[in-house]
Amino acid sequence: MMGPEGVGELRDLLFFLLLCLTLLAELLEMTTASAQGLDGEGDIVCPSVCRCDEDFIYCNDRGLSVIPPLPPSATVLYLQNNHIDNAGLPRSLEHHTTVRVIYLYDNELDDFPMHLPPSLRELHLQDNNIRVLPRTALARLPLLEKLHLDDNSVSTVSIEDQAFADNPRLRLLFLSRNHLSSIPSGLPVSLEELHLDDNRISTIPTHAFRGLSSLRRLVLDGNLLANQRIADDTFSRLSNLTELSLVRNSLQTPPLNLPSAHLQRLSLQDNNLIHMPRGSLDGMRRLQRLDLSGNNLTTLPRGLFRDLESLGQLLVRGNPWHCGCNLRWLHDWLEAKGNTITVRGFICQTPERVRDMALRDLTNQMDECELAAAGGGVGTGVGISGNRVSGGAAGVISTTLSPPQGSLFTLRSKRPGVGLPETGLDYTLSSSGVGKNLALNVKPLSHDSIRVTWSVAQTSSSFRLSWLRLGTISAMGSITETLVRGDRREYLLTSLQPASSYIICMVPLVSNSGSRSSLPGGERESNEVPVCARTETSDPSRSDDDGEDESSDQLTSLPLAGIIGGATAIVSLALIIAIFCWYGHRAGHFTSRGHYSHSSSRKSKHYDDYIESGTKKDNTILEIRGPGFQMTPIVTRQPLQSKPVREDYIIHTIFPSNGTGLYKPTHNMTNSGYGTNRGYREGGIPDIDYSYT
């Protein structure tokens, strides 16, 4: 028998074995549950093909075609860069009410997904092949705030009417690189950021952004926009806009009425800008970044940046800047801003003297402009272009370089600085005008150019030249104006409208002497009233008509004797041709007769060389309008015996289409008689008759 000590040891051993078995069973159960994706309560933990980090499920770049079962606690799903199509989206996905963000970009979706969780806030569907945006699918996502649909195949007509009506929280909408031809209609009023870049949008009507008062950022890069196809009040409705990007379009000037109250970033690079109108940036006191790179700008008008108090970045590289005295105001403005502004790309291209120099580095040259403008009539001054102007009558160098034509440094404004005479007044302007110190004369040179000349009683630093094209209505349109050097006395206006009336005015400018009313460039207008003249450009069509009239007059003025002589020559030529033809006809007639007589004197023939003249053995000439016959000589291979006056012929009877036969006597070939209306078989006439002559 076992002692008490042995029984206790055995009991402890059994208890230890039971504990080990229990732990082993628990371990096996946990291993099985982990292999099946279940936790201790039977719930899904994490798909085996994915990686889970708390509530973030990473199933991207796995080559999946179907979304695997997901744990109910998932909030962010990374499913991008797979092969998931619409059939690979399970209906059970809409029951995961904790999901907030889904990344499904770069998959194989052809339609907008239908069975998505209604709790979704952010959806990434870019780089698929989605064509249609149905309202029914978007209505299932009432909490959606950000929708990314870049790089799909969405067109304007494929967006259903009021597609976003059930998405009152949508703030960000990305439709870049699709097939849009216009701004989508029915956009939610809650929208704060809209990306429509790299589409085919060419026209923006006035109502395109109606109701989008919350829009903060608008990107329209890479479209087909031009100034003529943008309504004047298109952007003025976006009162809270802080960023506007119009990169890579076809704009020649900034669009009219840009929102100015809150705008902080304005991007106009890579367009075709040739002119920045004065006042186009007025009121933009919060603007921090302005990009004008990659355009065709050569100068900027004075006062363009007068309201840009917060500007910190000015990007202007890639423009052919002409750094003459016309940009002295900008040089002074940049000097005053100091280090508070960063400028990139203000490199001069012309004149040659300052090529490849930065505008900020032209302090000495700009000082020369100022000295020349303030030097009066004493001494000489040298401008940036290198021209030397002597004192006295030559006057002072202007602050604006002379353009080669009237369209280089011109400024268009609806509120011109120089007043023009009212078109409704009852006095008439002539082609010349005389003021107190200035006499103006204008003369049209062609249908699109006018030469302007003037003389002054006293020298001026420069002249302000303005011209206005008169229309059919009394309302005054926009005025074009430019500054002309003080030493010039003529100017050529080009690229004008043919057959149009123009009013041209000029006023001298005097040097700035500290007056507060002076112009930004260091000059101020004199108190003299503008001197104006009126002229008209010619009509090119009328000049063509005049040329035609002159030609017709020349034709009618030809001498009568010349006309008669020409007619006589024509008649004589016709008579000569007629005589020649008559002579040729007679000669041909005699030749043919000689030919027949010569043919009748032949003495030998070859029988098998005969030709059935006018007939063929396929009976193609049986459509004959009347009876007749023909004779063909028989030519044989072997010469016949000598018969001096004998010719052998075969006479083929030719039967007309009405069935009437022919009858030929046997001894008199010239007296042929016509038989009755019967067939030749009934008349006993053989197929071939022989006759001898």
SELUM-902588 format. One record per residue (C-alpha): residue in three letters; x, y, z. Coordinates in steps of 0.02 Angstrom, whole numbers, plus 50000, padded with zeros to 5 digits. Each point is the difference from the previous one (the first is absolute). Last residue first. Example, Ala and Ser with C-alpha at 12.3 -4.5 7.8 and 13.67 -1.06 7.14 Angstrom:
REM SELUM-902588
SER506844994750357;ALA499314982850033;
END
This chain:
REM SELUM-902588
THR491265219141760;TYR499504983350070;SER498644995950122;TYR499844986650131;ASP498524998650118;ILE500124994750183;ASP498594994750116;PRO498874994749858;ILE498435009449946;GLY498524988449978;GLY498735013250046;GLU499324989450143;ARG501734999050078;TYR500235018649975;GLY498525003550111;ARG498505009149934;ASN499435017949980;THR500195000949814;GLY501655001649913;TYR500995015749972;GLY500895002149837;SER501805002749961;ASN500425008349838;THR501835004450027;MET500624982450009;ASN499304994849832;HIS500344982049952;THR499344989150142;PRO498625011350061;LYS500035003950188;TYR498544997350116;LEU499975005250180;GLY498874993850136;THR498845009350119;GLY500044992150174;ASN499705016350093;SER501765000150069;PRO500815002349831;PHE500884986249911;ILE501765001849934;THR500434989849848;HIS501834996549989;ILE500745001649827;ILE501644991249980;TYR501105007749869;ASP501204993849864;GLU500795012849886;ARG500244997349813;VAL500795011149872;PRO501684991849976;LYS499594982450048;SER501664991250034;GLN499724984150091;LEU499765001650183;PRO501395003750122;GLN500124988050144;ARG499605006350175;THR498345007149945;VAL499275017350016;ILE498135002649978;PRO499475018149980;THR498515005850106;MET498355006249932;GLN498645007850106;PHE498124998750011;GLY498515010450044;PRO498305000450082;GLY499615012950135;ARG500225003950186;ILE501214986050035;GLU500094991550171;LEU500854984349935;ILE501705007450036;THR500504988450144;ASN499724984249897;ASP501424990750086;LYS500804997249830;LYS500395018349984;THR499485012649869;GLY500575017449950;SER501294993849879;GLU500084981350001;ILE501854998849972;TYR500824988649874;ASP501724993150033;ASP499574981949957;TYR499845003349813;HIS501645008649966;LYS499855012149856;SER500885004149834;LYS499685012549860;ARG499675016750085;SER499295013049884;SER498405002950098;SER500975005550152;HIS500855014049903;SER498345006649943;TYR499364999750179;HIS501535008550068;GLY499925013549868;ARG498245003850058;SER500565000950180;THR501415012049957;PHE498835011449907;HIS498835001350149;GLY501445002650123;ALA500645014549897;ARG498285007949998;HIS499804998450189;GLY501745006850033;TYR499625015149891;TRP498385003250092;CYS500864998450169;PHE501365012349949;ILE498735012249934;ALA499014999150163;ILE501575002450107;ILE500485015349899;LEU498245007150015;ALA499994997650191;LEU501685008750016;SER499355014749901;VAL498465001350109;ILE501085000050159;ALA501185013149930;THR498555011149953;ALA499264998850174;GLY501675005050077;GLY500165014849882;ILE498245005850043;ILE500404999350186;GLY501645009349973;ALA499145013249896;LEU498755003050138;PRO501395004850114;LEU500004992050174;SER499245011650131;THR498684987550053;LEU501324987850056;GLN500965013250096;ASP498425005550085;SER499634982050049;SER501724998450076;GLU499805016250095;ASP498324994150065;GLU500774983650059;GLY501365009450092;ASP498715011150082;ASP499044984650055;ASP501564993050082;SER500275016450092;ARG498214999350059;SER500284982950076;PRO501525006350097;ASP498955013450090;SER501075014450061;THR500335004950179;GLU499115015350064;THR500605015650089;ARG499685010550155;ALA501105011750098;CYS500235003550185;VAL501065011450109;PRO499844995350183;VAL499675015050115;GLU501595006950078;ASN500224998550187;SER501504988949977;GLU499964981750047;ARG501274993750124;GLU501604990549984;GLY501054989250116;GLY499454983249937;PRO498574998250124;LEU499145015749933;SER500075016050100;SER498585006250107;ARG501065001350156;SER501145012649917;GLY501834997750034;SER500675007549841;ASN499444987049875;SER500455004249821;VAL498645006249882;LEU498814990049894;PRO499305006349835;VAL498224995549947;MET499504991149841;CYS498344994849925;ILE499484989249853;ILE498174997449955;TYR499804985849877;SER498714996249865;SER500004982949921;ALA500114993249822;PRO501394987950049;GLN500304995950184;LEU501725004550064;SER501534988650006;THR501175015049993;LEU500185017350077;LEU501595008549945;TYR500745013950107;GLU500825016749962;ARG500895014050093;ARG501144990450116;ASP501135008250128;GLY498774998250144;ARG499854981349982;VAL498254993249974;LEU498884992350132;THR498544989149946;GLU498125000049995;THR498594989249936;ILE498265005450051;SER498574988050033;GLY498285004249933;MET499015016150005;ALA498124998449983;SER499315009749852;ILE499644984749898;THR500654995349827;GLY501784999150061;LEU501425012550017;ARG501754992950022;LEU500935009050139;TRP501795005950006;SER501145006050138;LEU501785007049996;ARG500785005550166;PHE501535010349962;SER501724999950079;SER501275010750092;SER499295015749922;THR500845013949902;GLN499155016449962;ALA499005006249851;VAL499584982649940;SER499814991849829;TRP499014984749954;THR499914985549878;VAL498874984750002;ARG500024987749853;ILE498514988449988;SER500004981449955;ASP498724986649957;HIS499245004949830;SER501575009449951;LEU500945016050039;PRO498655009450097;LYS500575017650051;VAL499995008050172;ASN500605017450053;LEU500225006750176;ALA500585017450055;LEU500575001950181;ASN500315014150124;LYS498325008650015;GLY499084987549893;VAL499824996849814;GLY499144985449917;SER500144992049830;SER499004987449898;SER498395009050044;LEU498844998150149;THR498185005449980;TYR498975009350129;ASP498264994250050;LEU500524989550147;GLY499414982050008;THR501704992249980;GLU500625007850161;PRO501785005849988;LEU501314988450073;GLY500555000050181;VAL501724993550043;GLY500234987750143;PRO498884987349919;ARG498634991350099;LYS499534985049892;SER501854996749980;ARG501134993549865;LEU501875002750015;THR501205000649855;PHE501844995550016;LEU500184989549843;SER498435004049900;GLY500355016949922;GLN501564994949907;PRO501874999450027;PRO499755004850182;SER500905015250067;LEU500814996850167;THR499055007150148;THR500805011650127;SER500315012949866;ILE501675008349968;VAL500015018850024;GLY499925014449879;ALA500835000449830;ALA499775018649992;GLY501335003350127;GLY500944985450068;SER500734985449906;VAL499254982749995;ARG501124984749998;ASN499204983349961;GLY500724985250098;SER498394990450019;ILE500095002450186;GLY499935018949980;VAL501465012149985;GLY499745018450043;THR500825015649935;GLY500235017350073;VAL498675012850034;GLY498204999749938;GLY499204991950150;GLY501104987450090;ALA498574991750096;ALA499544986949870;ALA501814996549952;LEU500484998450182;GLU498564988050033;CYS500434989149851;GLU501845000050049;ASP499494994550174;MET499124985349920;GLN501634994949919;ASN500945001350164;THR498714989750094;LEU499854986549868;ASP500354985350117;ARG498194997950053;LEU499504997249820;ALA501164985249986;MET501265000549858;ASP499964987749854;ARG500005014349871;VAL500305017250074;ARG500905008649855;GLU499104989449871;PRO498355008350042;THR499184987550024;GLN499914982850078;CYS499965005250182;ILE499874987050138;PHE498565001350125;GLY500014981150026;ARG499614997550184;VAL499535013850123;THR499844996850186;ILE499155014050098;THR500265006450177;ASN501865001549970;GLY499875017549927;LYS498245006049959;ALA500645017649963;GLU501314993549881;LEU498684989649911;TRP498905015549978;ASP501475010249937;HIS500414986949869;LEU498164999049953;TRP499905018849975;ARG501564999649893;LEU499184987149887;ASN499645011949854;CYS501765006750017;GLY500534984649906;CYS500054982050057;HIS499114991449857;TRP499504983250072;PRO499854985249882;ASN499074988750123;GLY500574982950064;ARG500165004450183;VAL498685011050083;LEU499734992650173;LEU499555012850136;GLN499904992950176;GLY499635009850160;LEU498555011149947;SER499075006250155;GLU499795018349949;LEU499554996549820;ASP498905015449978;ARG501215010449895;PHE500634985249900;LEU499405005649828;GLY500365018350038;ARG501085002849848;PRO499664988049858;LEU501044984149982;THR501234996549860;THR500564986649878;LEU498744986350039;ASN499954984949885;ASN499624986350127;GLY500944986350090;SER499915006650178;LEU498655011750065;ASP499844992350174;LEU499325010950140;ARG500114994250182;GLN499415009050157;LEU498435009249943;ARG499115007050153;ARG499865017949936;MET499304994549834;GLY498955015849976;ASP500685004149828;LEU500884986149907;SER499265003149826;GLY500055018850032;ARG501275004049866;PRO499854986949867;MET501314986249999;HIS500444997049818;ILE500764986449893;LEU499434984950098;ASN500084984249895;ASN499804987350140;ASP501364990450089;GLN499805008450170;LEU498415008250062;SER499984994250182;LEU499165011250129;ARG500214995950186;GLN499265009950146;LEU498285005749937;HIS498895005750145;ALA499255016649939;SER500624999749821;PRO498854988949898;LEU500535002149818;ASN498925012349904;LEU500694997049827;PRO501084985249954;PRO501885003249997;THR500635004749827;GLN500514989649849;LEU499284983750069;SER500284983849906;ASN500104987450142;ARG501464991750087;VAL499755006650179;LEU498355007650055;SER500164997450188;LEU498925009750122;GLU500304999450187;THR499105009250142;LEU498225000649931;ASN498755007150124;SER499055011549879;LEU499864987249861;ARG498645009649906;SER501325011349921;PHE500744984949912;THR498794998949854;ASP499505018349993;ASP500825004149833;ALA499544983649918;ILE501464989449942;ARG500024994849817;GLN500855015549927;ASN501394999550130;ALA500544982549952;LEU499834983550093;LEU500484983649920;ASN500484990350157;GLY501664996050083;ASP499725007950170;LEU498265003950066;VAL500304998650188;LEU498795008750119;ARG500335001650187;ARG498905008350132;LEU498234996549940;SER498735004450136;SER499015012149888;LEU499674986349873;GLY498225005649963;ARG500305003649816;PHE501684993749941;ALA499554996949817;HIS498655013549993;THR501045012549902;PRO500554987649868;ILE501704991449998;THR500544993749829;SER501464989349942;ILE500034985650124;ARG500914985249925;ASN500744992450159;ASP501715001650077;ASP499475008850161;LEU498254999550073;HIS500435000250185;LEU498705007550117;GLU500305004350183;GLU498735007350123;LEU498364992049943;SER498555002250121;VAL498915007449863;PRO499964983149914;LEU500364999849813;GLY498434999349894;SER500855003249834;PRO501694993449947;ILE501155013349924;SER500224996749815;SER500834987849880;LEU500444986750129;HIS500934984749939;ASN501014995650156;ARG501725005350057;SER499505008650163;LEU498294997350076;PHE500435002650184;LEU498595005750115;LEU500345006150177;ARG498675006550120;LEU498544987849984;ARG498915001850155;PRO498315002449914;ASN500214984349895;ASP498224995949947;ALA499935013049859;PHE501674994349931;ALA499324991849841;GLN498765014249972;ASP499904995249816;GLU501064984849963;ILE501835002249960;SER500264990649837;VAL499645015549895;THR501515009250068;SER501184985549973;VAL500754987950127;SER501324988349931;ASN501144998350151;ASP501665007750047;ASP499435009750155;LEU498404995050090;HIS500455004650179;LEU498505003650114;LYS500215008350168;GLU498585003950122;LEU498804985349986;LEU498734999250142;PRO498484996749889;LEU500854985749908;ARG498564989449933;ALA499425015249899;LEU501604998949898;ALA499474983249928;THR498235005749958;ARG500625016549925;PRO500984991049868;LEU501765005849953;VAL500394991249836;ARG501644995649914;ILE501114991550130;ASN501574992749923;ASN501174999850150;ASP501455011650043;GLN499155009350142;LEU498684992050111;HIS500505006950171;LEU498535001950120;GLU499975010350160;ARG498605001550128;LEU499184982749988;SER498674996050131;PRO498814993949865;PRO501184985349969;LEU500174996549814;HIS498874988749898;MET499795009749838;PRO501755002949932;PHE500095012549853;ASP500174989849844;ASP501474993349899;LEU501124995450147;GLU501644991649956;ASN501175006050139;ASP501205014550016;TYR499075009050140;LEU498934990850126;TYR500525008750161;ILE498574999850123;VAL499785011850149;ARG498715000450142;VAL499554981750029;THR499054997450163;THR498354995649916;HIS500664984149923;HIS498304994249936;GLU500295007849827;LEU501434988049970;SER498844985050013;ARG499495003049819;PRO501724994049948;LEU501065010749881;GLY500904988049882;ALA498635001149869;ASN500385018549979;ASP501814996449958;ILE501474997050116;HIS501674997149916;ASN501115007950134;ASN500975016250019;GLN498915007450137;LEU499054990550136;TYR500525009650156;LEU498484999750115;VAL499855012250145;THR498734997550142;ALA500024981250031;SER499134994250161;PRO498884987549912;PRO501484989849939;LEU500064998049811;PRO499604985249889;PRO501065000949840;ILE499725012949861;VAL500054990749834;SER501245001449856;LEU501535001650112;GLY501755001949928;ARG500665004450174;ASP500585017949968;ASN498825006950134;CYS499164989650134;TYR500505010650149;ILE498595000650130;PHE500125014450124;ASP498944997350157;GLU501444993250107;ASP501394997349875;CYS499454986049886;ARG500984992249859;CYS499124991149861;VAL500044982949916;SER499514990950162;PRO498495011150025;CYS499955007650175;VAL498944996350157;ILE498314993149946;ASP498864996750152;GLY499724982950083;GLU500135006550181;GLY501774993550027;ASP500645008449843;LEU499714993849824;GLY501105000749846;GLN499924981149967;ALA501844997150037;SER499875010650156;ALA498524989950060;THR500954983849971;THR501525006350094;MET498945006350144;GLU499134983250014;LEU501654990649997;LEU500705011150137;GLU498474997850109;ALA500114981149980;LEU501855000250045;LEU499665010350156;THR498674987750057;LEU501134984949965;CYS501405007850101;LEU498855003250146;LEU499384982049998;LEU501804993649999;PHE500435010950151;PHE498494993850095;LEU500474982049963;LEU501765002750064;ASP499415008550158;ARG498834985450037;LEU501414987449970;GLU501145009450119;GLY498665000250133;VAL499664981349983;GLY501854996150012;GLU500185009950164;PRO498524991350076;GLY500794983149972;MET499644988749856;MET499474982050039;
END
